[in-house]
């Protein structure tokens, strides 16, 4: 098959092209991927946990419904039962990664991932918490980084993120700094109401 950019121009059926001037060359096909991989490609939003229940077939997981500003809550599965109760998790403000491929955990669909920090020995896990005044559904940003490349942020859907392994590239740089501020590299995860934090953990990774 020949690409549109490389194909010769064909005359219209029954037409005579003799003596006609060629038009301008066809514009090159835009490269599908012409972007810097950074956190701006991930759709991380402020969410509010509106309902939580125990996963029916494993004692490690919660299933929750989270309001991320879409009109109806998303269902997300999280491995937090060893660290939170239903009561302490319900109503919490959280950060949700919203453009990951939908997954299934022992029969339960998960359409997102809640961000949490973990101590080095794994004994303590704490949710990354946006300010209480942050609006459900607003997108988290990092100072100095706007969308880069030809495609708008909205084009970085779950399929594109998976294809170019965006999450796998940026997730290792997510951390909580010494002031308990959630960060990507050394830049704070920020909302319209301020930065996102943990309760006690500092100097640890976000997973």
C-alpha positions in Angstrom: 0.0 0.0 0.0 1.2 3.5 -0.8 0.7 6.3 1.7 -1.3 9.4 0.7 1.8 11.5 0.9 3.8 9.2 -1.4 1.1 8.3 -4.0 1.1 9.8 -7.5 -1.9 12.0 -8.3 -4.5 10.2 -10.3 -6.6 11.8 -13.0 -10.4 12.0 -12.6 -12.3 9.3 -14.4 -12.6 10.3 -18.1 -10.7 13.6 -17.5 -7.8 15.0 -19.5 -4.9 16.2 -17.4 -2.7 17.2 -20.4 -1.3 20.6 -20.0 -2.6 21.1 -16.4 -0.3 22.3 -13.8 0.3 20.2 -10.8 -1.0 21.6 -7.6 1.1 22.1 -4.5 2.6 18.9 -3.1 0.5 17.1 -0.6 1.2 18.0 3.0 3.2 15.3 4.8 1.1 12.9 6.9 1.5 14.2 10.5 3.5 11.9 12.6 1.2 10.1 15.1 3.8 10.6 17.9 5.7 13.9 18.0 5.7 14.6 21.7 7.7 14.7 24.9 6.6 12.1 27.3 5.9 13.8 30.6 3.2 14.0 33.3 1.1 16.4 31.2 0.0 13.3 29.1 -1.6 11.7 32.1 -5.1 12.7 33.1 -4.9 12.9 36.9 -8.0 14.4 38.5 -9.3 15.3 41.8 -11.9 12.8 42.9 -14.2 12.2 45.9 -14.9 8.7 47.1 -18.7 8.4 47.3 -19.2 4.7 47.9 -16.9 1.8 49.1 -17.4 -1.9 49.5 -15.3 -5.0 49.9 -14.3 -6.9 46.8 -16.4 -10.1 46.9 -13.7 -12.6 46.3 -10.5 -11.2 47.9 -9.7 -9.6 51.2 -7.0 -7.3 49.8 -9.2 -5.0 47.6 -11.8 -2.4 47.9 -14.2 -1.5 45.1 -15.2 2.1 45.1 -17.2 4.7 43.2 -15.4 8.0 42.8 -16.8 11.3 41.5 -14.2 12.7 39.0 -16.5 15.3 37.6 -18.1 13.3 34.8 -21.8 13.3 36.0 -21.7 9.7 37.1 -19.0 8.2 39.4 -16.3 5.8 38.1 -15.8 2.4 39.5 -12.2 1.8 40.7 -10.6 -1.1 42.4 -7.9 -0.3 45.0 -5.6 -2.5 47.2 -6.1 -0.5 50.3 -8.1 -2.8 52.7 -5.0 -3.4 54.9 -4.7 0.4 55.5 -8.2 1.9 55.5 -11.7 0.9 56.6 -14.8 1.5 54.5 -15.7 4.4 56.9 -12.3 6.1 56.7 -12.1 5.7 52.9 -15.6 6.9 52.1 -15.8 10.7 51.5 -12.1 11.1 51.0 -10.7 13.5 48.4 -8.2 11.5 46.3 -6.2 11.7 43.1 -7.4 9.4 40.3 -5.4 8.5 37.1 -8.2 8.6 34.6 -6.7 7.7 31.2 -5.4 4.2 31.9 -7.0 1.2 30.1 -9.9 -0.3 32.0 -8.8 -3.4 34.0 -10.6 -6.3 35.7 -9.6 -7.6 39.1 -11.2 -10.9 39.8 -14.3 -10.0 38.0 -14.6 -6.4 39.1 -14.0 -3.6 36.6 -11.6 -0.8 37.4 -11.7 2.4 35.4 -8.8 4.3 37.0 -6.2 4.2 39.7 -6.1 6.0 43.1 -2.6 7.4 43.9 -1.1 6.5 47.3 2.4 6.7 48.9 4.1 3.7 50.4 6.8 3.5 53.0 10.1 1.8 52.0 9.2 -1.3 54.0 5.7 -1.4 52.7 4.1 -1.3 56.1 2.5 2.1 55.7 0.3 3.3 52.8 -1.3 6.7 52.7 -3.6 8.3 50.1 -2.3 11.3 48.2 -4.8 14.0 49.2 -5.7 17.2 47.3 -6.8 20.2 49.3 -10.4 20.0 50.6 -11.3 23.1 48.4 -10.2 21.4 45.2 -13.0 20.8 42.7 -14.0 17.3 41.8 -12.9 16.6 38.3 -10.2 19.3 38.0 -7.0 18.2 36.4 -3.8 18.2 38.4 -0.9 20.0 36.9 2.8 20.6 37.6 4.2 24.1 37.4 6.0 25.0 34.2 4.6 22.1 32.2 1.9 22.7 29.7 0.8 20.3 27.0 3.7 19.6 24.7 3.4 18.5 21.0 0.9 18.7 18.3 -1.8 16.7 20.0 -4.0 18.3 22.7 -4.1 16.8 26.1 -7.6 15.4 25.3 -6.0 13.2 22.6 -4.0 11.2 25.1 -6.7 8.6 25.7 -6.1 5.2 27.3 -5.2 3.6 24.0 -2.5 6.2 23.2 -1.2 6.1 26.7 -0.8 2.4 26.6 0.7 2.3 23.1 3.5 4.7 24.0 3.9 3.4 27.6 3.4 6.9 29.0 2.5 5.8 32.5 5.4 3.4 32.7 7.7 6.3 31.8 6.4 8.9 34.2 5.3 6.8 37.2 8.8 6.1 38.5 9.4 9.8 39.1 6.3 10.2 41.3 7.3 10.8 44.9 6.5 12.5 48.2 9.2 15.0 49.1 10.6 15.8 52.5 7.7 18.3 53.1 5.1 15.7 52.4 4.2 17.3 49.1 3.3 14.9 46.3 5.6 15.6 43.3 6.7 14.5 39.9 10.5 14.8 39.8 10.8 17.8 42.0 7.6 19.6 40.9 4.6 19.6 43.1 1.3 18.0 42.0 -0.9 21.1 42.1 -4.6 22.0 42.0 -6.4 25.3 41.9 -6.6 25.2 45.7 -2.9 24.3 46.3 -0.6 21.3 46.4 -1.4 17.6 47.1 0.1 16.0 50.2 0.3 13.0 52.4 -0.6 12.8 56.1 2.7 11.6 57.6 4.9 9.9 54.9 7.8 11.9 53.5 10.6 11.0 51.2 8.9 8.0 49.7 7.5 6.8 46.4 4.0 7.1 45.1 2.6 3.9 43.6 
